[in-house]
Amino acid sequence: MTAAINTKPPIGMLRFTPRPIDVESIPIGAVVRTPLGQLARVTGYRGRRRQHREYLVLRYLTPRNRAFAVVLLLPELVEVVDG
């Protein structure tokens, strides 16, 4: 019987700031780096019902597949690359 060992490398460095960031500080059309290290473009902002936070609507520049081409992320979790 063999032991299962997790040999997968870490996907990316999760970089974030502990304080909330205003979503309007990141303009629409800016290119950002996601926590997984992929590049995405900001296409809009979206608020959630029952939560008092606003999220960035991001579209990956090179998506892995069409089902996951758009993602909602908190502005603290992204790093602005160009914008």
N, C-alpha and C positions, 0 to 999 in steps of 0.2 A: 504494500500500500504506500502510495507516495503522498507527501504533504503538499498541499496547494500553497504556492508562494506567489505573492503579487509581484510580478516582474515588470509591470508596465511603468514606463518613465512618467514623471509628473507632467501634466498637460501644459501648465503655464504658471507663472507667478501671479498670484492674486494680489493686485495692488489696489488699495483703496484708502481714502481719507476717512477718519472716524467721524467727522462732522458732516452734517447735511450740506449739500451744494445746491444752489438755485439752478433750475434747468435752463433758465434764460441766459445764464453765463456761458453756455455752450450753444453757439448759433446753429440754425438749421443749415445743413450743407457741409458742416465740418466733418473731417475724417478723424475717427477716434480708434483707439486700440481697446479691445474688449478684455475681460479677465483671462480669456483663453489665448490671448495673443493675436487674434485675428483682427483685420482692419474692417471697419464699418463706417457708413455714412449716416449722419443724423438726418432723418426725414421728417420728424415732428416730435411733439410732446403729447403725453397722455396722462390723465389723472385716473385714479382707481376709485371706484365706489367703496365706501366704508373705510378708506384709508386717506390720510391727509398728505400723501406723497404724490409727486409727479414723476413720471418715468420718461426716459428717452426712447423714441421709436427708432431703431437702427436697422439698416439693411446692409448685410455683409457684402463686401466688394467681391469676394471669391467664396460663395457659399458651397458647402459640402453637398447639399442637395436642395431642391426647391422647397421642400417642406419646412426647412429651418433657415430660410433666407432672411426673415424678419424676426427681430427679437426686441423685447422691452427690458431695459436695464435702468437701474438707478444711476444718477449722474456721478455718485461717489465711486462707482466701480469702473469707470472708463478713464482713459488718459487721452487728452487731445493731442493729435499728431499734426494736423493741418486744419486751420480754420480761423 
